[in-house]
Amino acid sequence: MEQLATKPSNRVRILAIVPSESIKIATTEIARRYNSTVYIETYVANLYSAQQLAEQKGRQFDAILSRGESAKMIRKAVPDVPVIDIPITITDVLLAIKLAENYQEKFVVVGFTSITSQAHILRNILQMDIDIYTLYQMESAEPLMHELWQKGYRFLVSGMGTDQIARKIGLNTILVTTGKDSIQLAVNQAITMSRCIQQQQEASKFFKSLLEQSPLDLLVFDRTHSLRYSRLSDLNQKTAISLVTKELQNSDTDANIQKNRDGK
């Protein structure tokens, strides 16, 4: 882990969980540009440790940066924190493929859709003679690696998620790295989203304070007729909710009748 700055409360706080040391270094360089406005804490983690790390630390931050399948898993694990996916571009995949070609060995592109979808585009546009295998779950990776070894492949173009499995079997890997432009784009998105959420939270606090200062007895419902705010005692609230719910249902019925009339 590398802590990039001291974390005062007024900074946008970003947790970056990246698949390689090179992406971590690039993220560190980008983070230094922001000085006092943004705090970024970076970790290098594989697929499953990235998810665990996000579950442990993610809610302390305004947004999380990650890449590929790790970003998808983190999004499911920490649904209440925005997760920004560092994009894998077609250029990133092309550079890895060209590097693999230099070894003049039989190679294959293996990875999740974030990598293989770009590889398919390249193969079609450039008429490249390459094989591509898409993974949809990590459990399929090791059986696939054994199959590829039996087919005579010795080099893989892949992401970090499959790198350790491939090396254990004896396959060499060329990793798809991420350029600084892609990292910068993801950081910008995280900052913009975090500031929008912060503004919404401030507005919510302001309107709640207005409600709390009001001398009126209040019930606030959302569009699904669920109670969102109350300034009534429990006893009065139960009676009031029953009356208001009936009124809301009647209002919906009247609105539907009018809608049907207008549609005729």
C-alpha positions as CSV (number, residue, x, y, z in Angstrom):
1,M,0.0,0.0,0.0
2,E,1.1,3.5,-0.7
3,Q,-0.4,6.4,1.1
4,L,-0.2,9.4,-1.1
5,A,-1.4,12.2,1.1
6,T,-2.6,13.1,4.5
7,K,-6.4,12.8,4.6
8,P,-8.2,15.9,5.7
9,S,-12.0,15.8,5.7
10,N,-12.4,18.4,2.9
11,R,-10.6,16.3,0.2
12,V,-12.2,14.0,-2.2
13,R,-11.2,10.5,-1.0
14,I,-10.5,7.8,-3.5
15,L,-9.5,4.2,-2.9
16,A,-7.5,2.8,-5.9
17,I,-7.3,-1.0,-6.1
18,V,-5.2,-1.8,-9.2
19,P,-3.9,-5.1,-10.7
20,S,-0.2,-4.3,-11.1
21,E,2.7,-2.2,-9.8
22,S,3.0,-0.3,-13.0
23,I,-0.6,1.0,-12.7
24,K,0.0,1.8,-9.1
25,I,3.1,3.9,-10.0
26,A,1.1,5.7,-12.8
27,T,-1.8,6.4,-10.3
28,T,0.7,7.8,-7.8
29,E,2.1,10.2,-10.3
30,I,-1.3,11.4,-11.3
31,A,-2.4,11.8,-7.7
32,R,0.5,14.2,-7.0
33,R,-1.0,16.7,-9.4
34,Y,-3.9,17.4,-7.1
35,N,-2.0,18.3,-3.9
36,S,-4.6,19.4,-1.3
37,T,-7.7,18.7,-3.3
38,V,-7.7,14.9,-3.7
39,Y,-6.6,12.1,-1.4
40,I,-5.8,8.7,-3.1
41,E,-4.8,5.5,-1.3
42,T,-3.5,2.8,-3.7
43,Y,-3.2,-1.0,-3.3
44,V,-2.1,-3.7,-5.7
45,A,-4.5,-6.7,-5.4
46,N,-5.6,-9.6,-7.5
47,L,-9.3,-10.4,-8.2
48,Y,-10.4,-11.8,-4.9
49,S,-8.1,-9.8,-2.6
50,A,-9.4,-6.7,-4.4
51,Q,-13.0,-7.6,-3.3
52,Q,-11.9,-8.3,0.3
53,L,-10.0,-5.0,0.4
54,A,-12.9,-3.0,-0.9
55,E,-15.2,-4.6,1.7
56,Q,-12.8,-3.7,4.5
57,K,-11.9,-0.2,3.5
58,G,-14.3,1.0,0.7
59,R,-16.9,2.7,2.8
60,Q,-14.2,5.1,4.2
61,F,-13.9,6.6,0.8
62,D,-16.0,8.7,-1.6
63,A,-15.2,6.5,-4.6
64,I,-13.2,3.4,-5.6
65,L,-11.1,2.9,-8.7
66,S,-10.4,-0.5,-10.1
67,R,-10.1,-2.3,-13.4
68,G,-11.9,-5.0,-15.4
69,E,-13.4,-8.0,-13.5
70,S,-12.2,-6.6,-10.2
71,A,-14.3,-3.5,-10.6
72,K,-17.4,-5.6,-11.3
73,M,-16.8,-7.7,-8.2
74,I,-16.2,-4.7,-6.0
75,R,-19.3,-3.0,-7.3
76,K,-21.4,-6.0,-6.1
77,A,-19.5,-6.2,-2.8
78,V,-19.8,-2.5,-2.0
79,P,-22.9,-1.3,-3.7
80,D,-23.2,2.0,-1.7
81,V,-19.9,3.4,-2.9
82,P,-19.3,4.5,-6.5
83,V,-16.9,2.2,-8.3
84,I,-15.1,3.7,-11.4
85,D,-13.7,1.2,-13.9
86,I,-10.3,2.2,-15.3
87,P,-10.9,1.4,-18.9
88,I,-8.9,-1.1,-20.9
89,T,-8.5,0.5,-24.3
90,I,-8.0,-1.1,-27.7
91,T,-4.5,0.5,-27.7
92,D,-3.6,-1.3,-24.4
93,V,-4.5,-4.7,-25.9
94,L,-2.8,-3.9,-29.2
95,L,0.5,-3.0,-27.5
96,A,0.4,-6.3,-25.5
97,I,-0.3,-8.3,-28.7
98,K,2.5,-6.7,-30.6
99,L,4.9,-7.4,-27.7
100,A,3.9,-11.0,-27.8
101,E,4.5,-11.2,-31.5
102,N,8.1,-10.2,-30.9
103,Y,8.8,-13.5,-29.2
104,Q,7.8,-15.5,-32.3
105,E,6.1,-18.1,-30.3
106,K,2.5,-19.4,-30.5
107,F,0.4,-17.2,-28.2
108,V,-3.3,-16.7,-27.3
109,V,-5.3,-13.9,-25.8
110,V,-7.1,-15.0,-22.6
111,G,-9.2,-12.9,-20.2
112,F,-12.5,-11.5,-19.2
113,T,-14.6,-9.5,-21.7
114,S,-12.9,-6.2,-20.9
115,I,-9.8,-7.6,-22.6
116,T,-11.2,-10.0,-25.1
117,S,-13.9,-7.7,-26.6
118,Q,-11.1,-5.3,-27.6
119,A,-9.0,-8.3,-29.0
120,H,-12.0,-9.4,-31.2
121,I,-12.2,-5.8,-32.6
122,L,-8.5,-5.8,-33.4
123,R,-8.6,-9.3,-35.0
124,N,-11.5,-8.2,-37.3
125,I,-10.1,-4.8,-38.3
126,L,-6.5,-5.8,-38.7
127,Q,-7.2,-9.4,-40.0
128,M,-4.9,-10.8,-37.2
129,D,-4.4,-14.5,-37.0
130,I,-4.9,-14.9,-33.2
131,D,-7.0,-17.1,-31.0
132,I,-9.0,-15.6,-28.2
133,Y,-10.6,-17.2,-25.2
134,T,-13.0,-15.4,-23.0
135,L,-13.4,-16.2,-19.3
136,Y,-16.7,-15.6,-17.5
137,Q,-15.7,-16.9,-14.1
138,M,-12.3,-17.4,-12.5
139,E,-13.0,-21.0,-11.7
140,S,-12.7,-21.8,-15.5
141,A,-9.2,-20.3,-15.7
142,E,-7.1,-23.2,-14.6
143,P,-8.8,-25.9,-16.7
144,L,-8.5,-23.6,-19.7
145,M,-4.7,-23.1,-19.0
146,H,-4.1,-26.8,-19.0
147,E,-6.1,-27.1,-22.3
148,L,-4.0,-24.4,-23.9
149,W,-0.8,-26.0,-22.8
150,Q,-1.9,-29.3,-24.4
151,K,-2.6,-27.3,-27.6
152,G,1.0,-26.1,-27.7
153,Y,0.6,-22.5,-26.5
154,R,3.4,-21.2,-24.4
155,F,2.6,-17.4,-24.3
156,L,-0.6,-15.7,-23.1
157,V,-1.7,-12.1,-23.5
158,S,-3.9,-11.6,-20.4
159,G,-4.8,-9.5,-17.4
160,M,-3.4,-9.9,-13.9
161,G,-6.3,-12.1,-12.8
162,T,-5.1,-15.1,-14.8
163,D,-1.3,-14.3,-14.7
164,Q,-0.5,-16.4,-11.6
165,I,-2.5,-19.4,-12.7
166,A,-0.8,-19.3,-16.1
167,R,2.7,-19.2,-14.6
168,K,1.9,-22.0,-12.2
169,I,1.2,-24.2,-15.2
170,G,4.3,-23.0,-17.0
171,L,2.8,-20.5,-19.5
172,N,4.5,-17.2,-20.0
173,T,2.3,-14.1,-19.9
174,I,2.3,-10.7,-21.5
175,L,0.2,-8.4,-19.4
176,V,-2.3,-5.9,-20.7
177,T,-1.3,-2.7,-19.0
178,T,-3.2,0.5,-18.7
179,G,-2.0,3.9,-20.0
180,K,-1.9,7.1,-18.0
181,D,-4.7,8.6,-20.1
182,S,-7.1,5.9,-19.0
183,I,-6.1,6.3,-15.4
184,Q,-6.5,10.1,-15.6
185,L,-9.9,9.7,-17.1
186,A,-11.0,7.4,-14.3
187,V,-9.7,9.7,-11.6
188,N,-11.5,12.6,-13.2
189,Q,-14.8,10.7,-13.2
190,A,-14.3,9.7,-9.6
191,I,-13.7,13.3,-8.6
192,T,-16.7,14.6,-10.5
193,M,-19.0,11.9,-9.2
194,S,-17.8,12.3,-5.6
195,R,-18.3,16.1,-5.7
196,C,-21.8,15.7,-7.1
197,I,-22.7,13.2,-4.3
198,Q,-21.2,15.6,-1.7
199,Q,-23.4,18.4,-3.1
200,Q,-26.5,16.2,-2.9
201,Q,-25.7,15.3,0.7
202,E,-25.3,18.9,1.7
203,A,-28.6,19.8,0.0
204,S,-30.2,16.9,1.8
205,K,-28.9,18.1,5.2
206,F,-30.1,21.6,4.5
207,F,-33.7,20.5,3.6
208,K,-33.8,18.2,6.6
209,S,-32.8,21.0,8.9
210,L,-35.6,23.1,7.4
211,L,-38.1,20.3,8.1
212,E,-36.8,19.9,11.7
213,Q,-37.2,23.7,12.3
214,S,-40.7,23.8,10.9
215,P,-43.5,24.2,13.5
216,L,-45.8,22.0,11.4
217,D,-46.5,18.3,12.0
218,L,-45.0,16.6,8.9
219,L,-45.0,13.3,7.1
220,V,-42.9,13.0,3.9
221,F,-43.5,10.1,1.5
222,D,-41.6,9.1,-1.6
223,R,-43.2,8.1,-4.9
224,T,-43.8,4.5,-3.8
225,H,-45.8,5.8,-0.8
226,S,-43.0,4.8,1.6
227,L,-42.6,7.1,4.6
228,R,-39.3,8.9,4.4
229,Y,-39.6,11.5,7.3
230,S,-41.9,12.1,10.2
231,R,-42.3,14.7,12.9
232,L,-45.1,13.0,14.7
233,S,-45.2,10.9,17.8
234,D,-45.5,7.1,17.3
235,L,-49.2,7.1,18.3
236,N,-50.2,10.0,16.0
237,Q,-47.9,8.8,13.3
238,K,-49.8,5.4,13.0
239,T,-53.1,7.1,12.6
240,A,-51.8,9.8,10.2
241,I,-50.0,7.2,8.0
242,S,-53.3,5.2,7.6
243,L,-55.2,8.3,6.6
244,V,-52.5,9.6,4.2
245,T,-52.0,6.2,2.6
246,K,-55.7,6.1,1.7
247,E,-55.6,9.6,0.3
248,L,-52.5,8.7,-1.8
249,Q,-54.2,5.5,-3.1
250,N,-57.3,7.5,-4.0
251,S,-55.1,10.1,-5.8
252,D,-53.4,7.3,-7.8
253,T,-56.8,5.9,-8.8
254,D,-58.1,9.3,-9.9
255,A,-55.0,9.9,-11.9
256,N,-55.2,6.5,-13.7
257,I,-58.9,7.2,-14.5
258,Q,-58.0,10.6,-15.9
259,K,-55.1,9.1,-17.9
260,N,-57.4,6.5,-19.4
261,R,-59.9,9.1,-20.4
262,D,-57.2,11.3,-22.0
263,G,-56.0,8.3,-23.9
264,K,-59.4,7.6,-25.5
